[in-house]
Amino acid sequence: MGDERGWSGIGWDSWTELELIRARLDAGADPNTHVDYLGTPLHAAAERGSPEVVAELAGRADDVDTAFKGRTALWAAVFANRPRNVQALVSAGADPWRPMMNGWSPGRLAQAGPTPGLLPPPSPGLGLSEAEATAVAEAGRLIAALGSLHYEGLSLACVAGITAAEAVRRLEATPADEDDLGLVEDDPWSDFDRSITIVGITDVPGGCVISQPWGYGASTPGVMKRVSTGTVCYAMYANPKSGNQGCVTRDGDFTAWDTHPGGGSVASDEPSDEILATYLYHGHALAYCCAGAGLRLTDPRPIIGPPDTWLRLPDRDYWS
């Protein structure tokens, strides 16, 4: 049986239950302690709770602007797009313009979100830069262009600044033959050892996309290293067992490995543009990879097919 005097047993949805949270507080639960990986109870409620619970906890916390992993509860509410929780915290005295997260105060981050008027900057210098505003506009356009896709089991590599023809040359790939195309159309899983070496490739504004709707073939190290010479490649595999697995290569070297594109986790010491990208593309893994490589797709076809060209990759070790 859980300890009803503390925070034991408080689950994902419990932070919306005012009477439950109030009862725990009245029984002696500490509003200033940490609850697992979530931060303080106020951080947890700001991210996933109700404004009533947020207000209750804010009224009992020693400091409404206590930081956890570099961010306050107000920042967590902005990042989670919870405008009513934001309003509850500001009413309780939270500071929207307190410096944190490598230049992204809660107020500045709010300017990049769906309710930019929620926390008006007290001076123009605290708003978005021209480059940041452009990134926000492009995120909205790109996410809308790709739409809602079912992509479990898919892999893709987004390559900046080279054409599909150049990528084919680097990969030493050949056009898929009739047997390959028949396998793709009928059942690529019936001969996976063969189908894993068949990928699609499409020219797009800003570069090209290599994709494979049924497996990890487009995102292997051997593909990424070859196509990223002199440029950058953002790739991911939507692993049905473990979720989105991302990686980044620059000029043939891995600069990020086993990332979670489209995830909601960001560290306070990450580059400012990466914090913004993580916020803008939260829940949009495919768009995140495209944006990372500067690809400006106008529809989802380069990802989900049919591609401009089906290719057969040469037999080699793609994991070293």
HUZIHU-V52800 format. One record per backbone hydrogen bond with DSSP energy under -0.5 kcal/mol. NH is the residue of the N-H (numbers start at 1). CO is the residue of the C=O. If there is no record, write none. Layout:
nh:NH co:CO
nh:NH co:CO
//
This chain:
nh:4 co:2
nh:6 co:3
nh:8 co:3
nh:10 co:7
nh:11 co:9
nh:14 co:11
nh:15 co:11
nh:16 co:13
nh:17 co:14
nh:18 co:16
nh:21 co:17
nh:22 co:18
nh:23 co:19
nh:24 co:20
nh:25 co:21
nh:26 co:22
nh:27 co:23
nh:28 co:25
nh:29 co:24
nh:31 co:29
nh:33 co:30
nh:35 co:39
nh:36 co:34
nh:38 co:35
nh:39 co:36
nh:41 co:33
nh:42 co:31
nh:44 co:40
nh:45 co:41
nh:46 co:42
nh:47 co:43
nh:48 co:44
nh:49 co:45
nh:50 co:15
nh:54 co:50
nh:55 co:51
nh:56 co:52
nh:57 co:53
nh:58 co:54
nh:59 co:55
nh:60 co:56
nh:60 co:57
nh:61 co:57
nh:66 co:63
nh:68 co:71
nh:71 co:68
nh:76 co:72
nh:77 co:73
nh:78 co:74
nh:79 co:75
nh:80 co:76
nh:81 co:78
nh:82 co:77
nh:83 co:81
nh:86 co:82
nh:87 co:83
nh:88 co:84
nh:89 co:85
nh:90 co:86
nh:91 co:87
nh:92 co:88
nh:93 co:90
nh:94 co:89
nh:96 co:94
nh:98 co:95
nh:101 co:70
nh:103 co:100
nh:104 co:100
nh:104 co:101
nh:105 co:103
nh:107 co:96
nh:109 co:105
nh:110 co:106
nh:111 co:107
nh:111 co:108
nh:112 co:108
nh:112 co:109
nh:113 co:110
nh:116 co:113
nh:118 co:115
nh:120 co:117
nh:126 co:123
nh:127 co:124
nh:133 co:129
nh:134 co:130
nh:135 co:131
nh:136 co:132
nh:137 co:133
nh:138 co:134
nh:139 co:135
nh:140 co:136
nh:141 co:137
nh:142 co:138
nh:143 co:139
nh:144 co:140
nh:145 co:141
nh:146 co:142
nh:147 co:143
nh:149 co:147
nh:151 co:149
nh:153 co:238
nh:154 co:151
nh:155 co:212
nh:156 co:236
nh:157 co:210
nh:158 co:234
nh:159 co:157
nh:159 co:208
nh:160 co:232
nh:161 co:206
nh:167 co:163
nh:168 co:164
nh:169 co:165
nh:170 co:166
nh:171 co:167
nh:172 co:168
nh:172 co:169
nh:173 co:168
nh:174 co:312
nh:176 co:310
nh:181 co:177
nh:182 co:178
nh:183 co:179
nh:184 co:180
nh:185 co:181
nh:186 co:182
nh:187 co:183
nh:190 co:187
nh:191 co:188
nh:192 co:189
nh:194 co:191
nh:195 co:191
nh:196 co:192
nh:197 co:194
nh:198 co:195
nh:199 co:197
nh:199 co:311
nh:200 co:211
nh:201 co:309
nh:202 co:209
nh:204 co:207
nh:207 co:204
nh:208 co:159
nh:209 co:202
nh:210 co:157
nh:211 co:200
nh:212 co:155
nh:215 co:212
nh:219 co:216
nh:220 co:217
nh:222 co:318
nh:223 co:220
nh:224 co:220
nh:225 co:221
nh:226 co:222
nh:227 co:223
nh:228 co:224
nh:229 co:226
nh:231 co:228
nh:233 co:249
nh:234 co:158
nh:235 co:233
nh:235 co:247
nh:236 co:156
nh:237 co:245
nh:238 co:154
nh:239 co:237
nh:239 co:243
nh:243 co:239
nh:245 co:237
nh:246 co:244
nh:246 co:259
nh:247 co:235
nh:248 co:256
nh:249 co:233
nh:250 co:253
nh:251 co:228
nh:251 co:231
nh:253 co:250
nh:255 co:248
nh:256 co:248
nh:258 co:246
nh:259 co:246
nh:263 co:260
nh:270 co:267
nh:275 co:271
nh:276 co:272
nh:277 co:273
nh:278 co:274
nh:279 co:275
nh:280 co:276
nh:281 co:277
nh:282 co:279
nh:283 co:262
nh:284 co:281
nh:288 co:284
nh:289 co:285
nh:290 co:286
nh:291 co:287
nh:292 co:288
nh:293 co:289
nh:294 co:291
nh:295 co:290
nh:296 co:205
nh:297 co:295
nh:303 co:300
nh:304 co:300
nh:305 co:301
nh:308 co:201
nh:309 co:201
nh:311 co:199
nh:312 co:174
nh:313 co:197
nh:313 co:311
nh:314 co:171
nh:318 co:316
//
